[in-house]
Amino acid sequence: MKDHVTNIIFDMDGVIFDTEKLYLACCVPAAEKMGFKGIEKVAYECIGLTEDETHKKLQTFFGDDALVEQFDQEMYRIFKEQYEADGLSLKEGAVELLTYLKDEGVRTAIASSTRSDIVEMELRDAGLLGYFDVIVGGEMAGASKPAPDIFLLAAEKLRAVGEKNQVADTADEKDMKEFIVIEDSFNGVRAAHAAGATVFMVPDLLAPTEEILKLTNRVFRSLVEVQAWLEGELEDNE
């Protein structure tokens, strides 16, 4: 990465919110109530996918659209109960990192496979919506992760924010390498790498494999470590 950090794109689930564990905790009882076991493997495979792609995997698992619909309703019921009772837990260091980036004038985006209306609702409920310049939901991009579409769109929108605010990008900043993507999922890392971005991974449920390590520029244990690295990077270039 060169010169100065100006654009960071975040995945949401598993990066900002500690939701992946919650979704898994909702999937298992919902499937078992229907008499199905082994949903965990499918749930892991669905991390980072859009609703349509997730539906296809669930259809293969359950073998029937009606059963997928039944599962979705039961899982949503369980999730809603927990969401209304406790909200969503934030990942360690999320608020501190977002506050730091805002203070430093770094442009930020969310690029999530979740629908944009749900993304905005969850961020608003957590008091985080105002930290992001751009929101890109799964329905706004073309192909689902691991395709690069969602990150390319987020980068395009961040450039437009810079132009609107009369912040001139250098020639280098037109390069996707000047966009840092922070991801936790394998499909997210693959998508960010395919987009040509600088890829930071903060693993959540799954430790990176040899394949995934080759696709990342850096792996951090938490957003606290990401902030520490960025503080050094930004101070070095002041």
N, C-alpha and C positions, 0 to 999 in steps of 0.2 A: 504494500500500500504506500502511496506517495503523499508527501506534503501535509495534508490536513484532512481530518475527518469532517465531511459535510453532510453525508446522507447515511442513515441507518434504517434498515427495514427489519421489522420484527415479525416473526410468527407470533400467534397469540396463545393458543392452548399448549401448555407445557413449557412455555417461555415466560409469558407475563402471568398467566394464571396456572395454578396447580390443578388443572382440570383433567388431565389424562387419567390420573388415578381415580378421580371421581367418576368419569365416564365408564371406566372398567368396573368400578364398584357397582354401577347401575346396570351394566350389561349382564353381569353374571346372574343376579337374582331374577332379572326379567326373563332371561332365556331358560333358567331352571324352572321357573314357574310354568313354562310351556312344555317342560319335559325334555329340554335340550341341554346337553352338557358340551363343554369344549369351546364355548364362544370366545374364550380368552385369545386363542390364536388368531381368530378372525378380527377381533377388536384391535389387536396390535397391528395387523395388516392394514386396518382402516385409518390408522393415525396419519394425518396429513392429507387425506383424500376429501373430495367434495361429497355432498350428499348423494349425488347421482352415482358416483363411483362406489361409495359405501353401500348404497342400495344393491348394486350389482353383486358385491361380495356377499352381502347378507342373503340375497336371493339364492346364490349358490349353496350357502350353508343350510338355509331352511327349506329350500326347494319349492317355495310357493310364495307368491306375492302377498297373499292374505296373511300368511304367518309372519312375513316381514312387517306388515302393517301392525299386526298384533304386538309384535316385539317392540316396534318403535313407540307405540302408545304406552306400553308398560314401562319401558325404559324412561320415557319422557316424564311419566307420572312420578317415578322414583326420583329422577333428577330434579324435577320442579319442587318436590317436597324438601329436598336438601338445600336447593338454591334459595328458596323462600325462608328457610330456617336459619341458614348460616351464610348465604352469599357464596362467593368464590374466594378461595384462598389465593393470595398473591405469592409468587415465587420470591425467594429471598433476594433482596436488593433491587426489586423492580421499581418501586417508587423512587428510591434514591438515585438510581441510574437515569430514570426518565427526567427527574428534576435537574440533574446535572447536565444532561443533554440540552434541555430547554434553556438553561442558563447560559450554556456555551453557544447557543444559536445553531445547533446541529438539527437539520431537518429529519423528521422521523415519520415512518409509515408503519401501518399494520398490513400484512399480507397473509390473510388467513383463509383456509379452505371452508371455514364456517360462513354462512350467509351474512352479508354486510349488516342487515338490520339486527341480527343477533349479536354480532360483534359490537356494534354501537351501543346496544342496550347493556351488554355486560360491562363494557368500558365505562359507560355513563354511571351505572349503578356503583361501580368501584371508585368513581371520582377520577378516572384516568383519561376520559375522552379528550380533554383539552391538551393533553401532552402530545397528541399526534396531528401532524399536518395532513396526512392522507390515510384513508381507510379503503382497503381493497378486500372485498369478500369473494368467496369462492364462485359465486354466480356471475361475477364481473369479468373474470378471465376466460380464456378459451379452455384448453385442456387442463386437467387436474395435475397437481404435483404427482409424479416427479417431472412433469413437463415444466419448462421455465416460465410459462405465460404470465403467471400471477406476479412474479418478481419483475419481469420486464415492464408490466403495466404499472406497478408501484413506482418503479424508477422513472418512467415517463411522467407520472403525475407529480413526483417530487421535483423533477426538473421544471415543470410548469409552475410549481409553487415558487421556486427560486426566481423564475422569470417575472412572475407577478409581483414579487417583492423587490424586483430590480436587483437581485443578487446574481451577478454574472458568473457563470460556470467557466472554468478554464477548459481548454481542449481535453486535458486529461480527465476531467470530471464527466465528459461525455462517455468515457469508457466505463463499462459496468464494474470493472475492478475497483472503481472509486465508490461503489455502493457496498456497504457491509450488510450482509444478511445474517441475522441471528436466529438459529433454528435448533430444535431438539430432536426432530424425527428424521429417520433415514430418508423418506421420500422428500422431505423438505430440504435436506442437504443435497440430495441428488438434483432437485429443481434449481436450487441456488447456484450450484456448480454449473449446471447446463446453461444458466442465464449468463455465466461469465462473471458473477459477483465474487467479492471476497467473502468467504464463508466462515462464520464463527459458529461452532456448535457448543451448546450447553446441554448435555445429555439429561434426559428425564427418566423415562422408564427403561430405556435400553442403552447399554454401553456401546460405543461405536465399534463396528467391526473393522477388519483390515481394509475392506473396500471403502467404507465411509471415511476412515482416517485419511485415505488418499485424496478424498474429495474436499476435505476441509483445510482451511488455512491455519486455524487455531482451534483448540478445544479447551473450554473453561469449565470449572466445576460449578460455577454459579455466576449470576449477574453481578455479584460483588466483585468477582475477579475481572469480569469484563470492564467494569467501571475503573478499576485500578489500572488496567492496561491502557484504557482510553485516556485517563488523566495523564499518564506518562507520555502518551503519543501527542496529545494536544499541547501539553506544556513544552515539549521538545521543539514544537514548531511555532511557538509564539514569537 
